[in-house]
């Protein structure tokens, strides 16, 4: 989120006489400022999970030319799903 965009939007609403919208934008801007100041400090860094699909090049070539069925491809390919624990503070 771009803070400068919220500031400009709030000013534009105020200049147009749309005080309710300007107030909403300013409230959202204040929430964003508080989050940036306090919210992100206590959170542990999370590494996203990783899905790894592996298959020999020959199998990929056969699948690409539709010479092997999906079921045959599934039998020969391997799937690995890795998750990582949250980083320590």
C-alpha positions as CSV (number, residue, x, y, z in Angstrom):
1,X,0.0,0.0,0.0
2,X,1.2,3.4,-0.9
3,X,0.8,5.9,1.9
4,X,1.3,8.8,-0.4
5,X,-1.7,7.6,-2.5
6,X,-3.9,7.6,0.7
7,X,-2.8,11.1,1.5
8,X,-3.6,12.4,-2.0
9,X,-7.0,10.6,-2.0
10,X,-7.9,12.1,1.4
11,X,-7.0,15.6,0.2
12,X,-9.0,15.1,-3.1
13,X,-12.1,14.0,-1.2
14,X,-11.8,16.9,1.2
15,X,-11.3,19.4,-1.6
16,X,-14.4,18.0,-3.3
17,X,-16.4,18.4,-0.1
18,X,-16.8,14.7,0.4
19,X,-16.0,14.8,4.1
20,X,-17.3,11.3,5.0
21,X,-15.1,9.7,2.3
22,X,-12.1,11.9,3.4
23,X,-12.6,10.7,7.0
24,X,-12.7,7.1,5.9
25,X,-9.5,7.5,4.0
26,X,-7.8,9.2,6.9
27,X,-9.0,6.5,9.3
28,X,-7.5,3.9,7.0
29,X,-4.3,5.8,6.7
30,X,-4.0,6.0,10.5
31,X,-4.6,2.2,10.7
32,X,-1.8,1.7,8.1
33,X,0.5,3.9,10.1
34,X,-0.1,2.0,13.3
35,X,0.4,-1.3,11.6
36,X,3.7,-0.2,10.1
37,X,4.8,1.2,13.4
38,X,3.7,-1.6,15.7
39,X,2.1,-4.5,13.9
40,X,5.0,-6.0,12.0
41,X,7.4,-6.0,14.9
42,X,6.0,-9.0,16.8
43,X,5.5,-11.3,13.9
44,X,7.9,-14.1,13.1
45,X,9.2,-14.4,9.6
46,X,7.3,-17.1,7.7
47,X,8.9,-19.0,4.8
48,X,6.3,-20.1,2.3
49,X,5.8,-23.8,1.6
50,X,7.4,-25.3,-1.5
51,X,5.9,-27.8,-3.9
52,X,8.4,-29.6,-6.1
53,X,7.4,-31.7,-9.1
54,X,10.2,-33.7,-10.6
55,X,10.2,-35.8,-13.8
56,X,12.9,-36.9,-16.3
57,X,13.2,-34.8,-19.4
58,X,12.2,-37.8,-21.6
59,X,8.9,-38.1,-19.6
60,X,8.3,-34.3,-20.0
61,X,8.9,-34.6,-23.8
62,X,6.5,-37.5,-24.1
63,X,3.8,-35.7,-22.1
64,X,4.4,-32.5,-24.2
65,X,3.8,-34.4,-27.4
66,X,0.8,-36.3,-25.8
67,X,2.4,-39.7,-26.3
68,X,1.9,-40.6,-22.6
69,X,-1.4,-40.4,-20.6
70,X,-1.8,-38.4,-17.5
71,X,-2.0,-41.5,-15.4
72,X,1.3,-42.8,-16.8
73,X,2.9,-39.4,-16.2
74,X,1.6,-39.4,-12.6
75,X,3.2,-42.8,-11.9
76,X,6.6,-41.8,-13.1
77,X,6.7,-38.2,-11.8
78,X,7.5,-37.4,-8.1
79,X,5.9,-34.8,-5.9
80,X,7.5,-33.3,-2.8
81,X,5.8,-30.8,-0.5
82,X,8.2,-29.0,1.9
83,X,7.1,-26.8,4.8
84,X,9.4,-24.8,7.0
85,X,9.0,-23.8,10.7
86,X,8.7,-20.1,11.5
87,X,12.0,-18.4,12.0
88,X,13.1,-17.8,15.6
89,X,13.1,-14.2,16.9
